[in-house]
Amino acid sequence: PTIVDGIRFASRKEARVYAGLKLREKAGEIADLSLQPVVHCDIKGVHICDYRADFLYFDRALKRMIWLDAKGVRTPVYKLKKKLVLALTGIEITEV
């Protein structure tokens, strides 16, 4: 674990990504940066799982919200949740 700005991150990679996003936010490239946003995956009223991204922000150049994950290893569970989120919500998860 690594701590940046008093926030505990699961990895050094995630902390580096956060630091880079904070610089982009300060430069005005992105806005509304949030950490650990959740997508609830429900089908026909049944809660299947939650997907928790590392970051969510608005990219001013692309004019859209970006769901971002700082991935070290793409586990089978992660791959399945990524597909489920896309199928249920249309949200595409970006990985770095």
C-alpha positions in Angstrom: 0.0 0.0 0.0 1.0 3.6 -0.7 -0.3 6.8 0.8 -0.6 10.1 -1.2 -2.5 13.2 0.0 -3.5 11.2 3.1 -5.2 8.6 0.8 -4.3 4.9 1.1 -3.9 3.2 -2.3 -3.7 -0.5 -2.9 -0.5 -0.2 -5.0 2.2 2.2 -6.1 0.8 2.1 -9.6 -2.6 3.2 -8.4 -0.9 6.0 -6.4 1.1 7.1 -9.5 -2.0 7.2 -11.6 -3.8 9.3 -9.0 -0.9 11.8 -8.8 -1.0 12.1 -12.6 -4.8 12.6 -12.6 -4.5 15.3 -9.9 -1.9 17.2 -12.2 -4.3 16.9 -15.2 -7.2 18.2 -13.0 -5.1 21.1 -11.9 -4.2 21.9 -15.5 -7.9 21.8 -16.4 -7.7 18.8 -18.7 -10.1 16.8 -16.5 -12.8 17.6 -13.9 -14.8 15.9 -11.2 -12.2 13.3 -10.2 -13.6 10.8 -7.8 -12.1 7.7 -6.2 -13.6 4.2 -5.9 -16.8 4.9 -7.8 -19.3 1.9 -7.7 -21.5 0.4 -10.4 -24.2 -1.9 -8.9 -24.9 -4.8 -11.3 -28.5 -5.9 -10.9 -30.5 -8.1 -13.3 -34.3 -8.3 -13.0 -34.2 -7.0 -9.5 -31.5 -9.4 -8.3 -28.2 -7.9 -7.1 -25.4 -9.8 -8.8 -22.3 -7.9 -7.8 -20.7 -4.5 -7.4 -17.9 -3.2 -9.6 -15.6 -0.7 -8.0 -13.3 1.3 -10.3 -10.2 3.0 -9.1 -11.1 6.4 -10.6 -13.9 8.3 -12.4 -13.5 11.7 -14.1 -14.7 13.9 -16.9 -12.3 14.2 -19.7 -12.8 17.7 -21.2 -11.1 16.8 -24.6 -13.2 13.7 -25.1 -16.3 15.3 -23.5 -17.2 12.2 -21.6 -16.8 10.4 -18.3 -13.9 8.0 -18.0 -14.0 5.0 -15.7 -10.4 4.1 -15.0 -8.7 1.1 -13.4 -5.0 0.9 -12.6 -4.6 -2.8 -13.2 -1.6 -5.0 -12.4 -3.3 -8.3 -13.0 -6.5 -8.8 -15.0 -8.1 -11.6 -12.9 -10.9 -13.8 -14.3 -13.4 -12.1 -11.9 -12.3 -8.6 -13.1 -12.7 -9.6 -16.7 -16.2 -10.9 -16.0 -17.2 -7.8 -14.1 -15.9 -5.6 -16.9 -18.0 -7.4 -19.4 -21.0 -7.3 -17.1 -20.7 -3.6 -16.5 -20.5 -3.0 -20.3 -23.5 -5.2 -21.1 -25.7 -3.7 -18.3 -24.7 0.0 -18.5 -22.7 0.7 -21.6 -19.8 1.9 -19.4 -16.4 1.0 -20.9 -13.7 0.6 -18.4 -10.3 2.0 -19.3 -7.2 0.2 -18.0 -3.7 1.6 -17.4 
